[in-house]
Amino acid sequence: MATLSRNLNLRVDWHDKDVASLKRSHRLTTIICTIGPKTKDVPSLKKLLQGGMQVCRLNFSHGTHEYHAEVIANLRTALKELGGEYRCALMLDTKGPEIRTGKLKDKTLKITAGQEIDVTTDLSVTGDEKTIVVDYQQLCESAKVGNVILISDGTISLTIKSIHTDQRKVRCVVNNSSVLGENKNVHLPGAVVQLPAVSDKDRADLIFGVKQNVDLIAASFVRTANDVEEIRAILKANGGGHIKIVSKIESTEGVENVRDVVEASDGIMVARGDLGVEIPMEQIFIAQKLMISLCNSHNKPVITATQMLESMIQNPRPTRAEATDVANAVLDGSDCVMLSGETASGDYPFEAVNYMDRICREAEKVEASGDYPSLFEALKLTSNNSLVPEVVCSYVVRTANDLKAQVVIVFSESGFTARLIAKYRPRVPVFCMTNSESTANFLLLSRGVISDVIPSMQGTDAIIAEGMDKAKKMGLCSSGGIAVIVHGTFEGNPGNSNVMKVLTIP
């Protein structure tokens, strides 16, 4: 009913509406852009940064290490040429464990609904009209009669009729007519897949990421908390213990274990592409809302991804459904929204970022008009109220909203305090002063947080004065407005913020 009350008071104002009128000093939702051939050069990266990109995603399902190193170098050059005005985190998205089809006698295979066909794990076999080859050796152990095998993003569906472990194959019936190509992805919805969490390629890519000093790992096909810990161990062993892990939930097993995965991860990506193949189409929105709410309550940043503005790969404007999808993701509680092919290979990458920015800003205005007391109480019910920082940060946000403060300024070495404040969905920007580049870049994933790196966290009064001055210069606040400050009693003691101050901005 709180949503009903809010929505009945909405006003659609299209009169004299232009892009400039939508702009304000700070967008609360983070925009992630996948970089590809169309946008990897320095001028394009600068244009994306100016348009609103805050996280640069590198998709390691494609490209060599040399290619990705070039993109990373170009991004850093772009940031340098923009004079330090922008901050952008680097996200390495792993290929992850997957199942693929094998070679075909004639390169393609026409299959017809109703025909029977064998699916074998014998890689010495070449596929033909009677047999499809897959590279998953535990197929017979994982599959059950009646299970469905989905191939090529679900465009081909097979139902298992019988399992022949001694012959390393399953007999299937084809559910729909189609044409199969080589090396297509394979999904086994409902099956417990016995693939390693980290492939040899993933391991090499993770080590490459450490050497390149990336900020984030988007770990593909995470199924259990143990998968996260395995990736974290590899990072630590190679000097990348500071790199944060965003787990991509893309399978039924991942959804079933999502609570444990959220606990083990630094963030979550609702990866609706492969997930949409694994679970029934009509239940994708349920999984999305569940994962977003779990992350909101557990103080973990959450990214909603895949096909958000997909039509803009070819068209200069998104569809109405896509625009609504982005807005609803923001209203559901997403910290970040992501563009994939739209900015990697699309014809209108800059327009896609522009539309994403505009839609997010409008959704944030709607969110700000909602029933905040109810939201606050709901978040408090899911929180650990025995922790001093949790209690202090929750009431920092309540105070900022009640006093109509212009900004919340926080001192945070680890970023923990800033993320706690972001958890309670403040209506104003959170300006975090930190002495860690890694912390500042990770905080880009947290809704509404802007970070500035300072040499030292010593000298509380001086940092407060510096913070208010910088916030004014960035347009986050103005003289005479109210700033709510939060920090710890003891300097240099991260994670123990217990002091709140309300100050007038000079």
Disulfide bonds with the S-S distance in Angstrom:
none
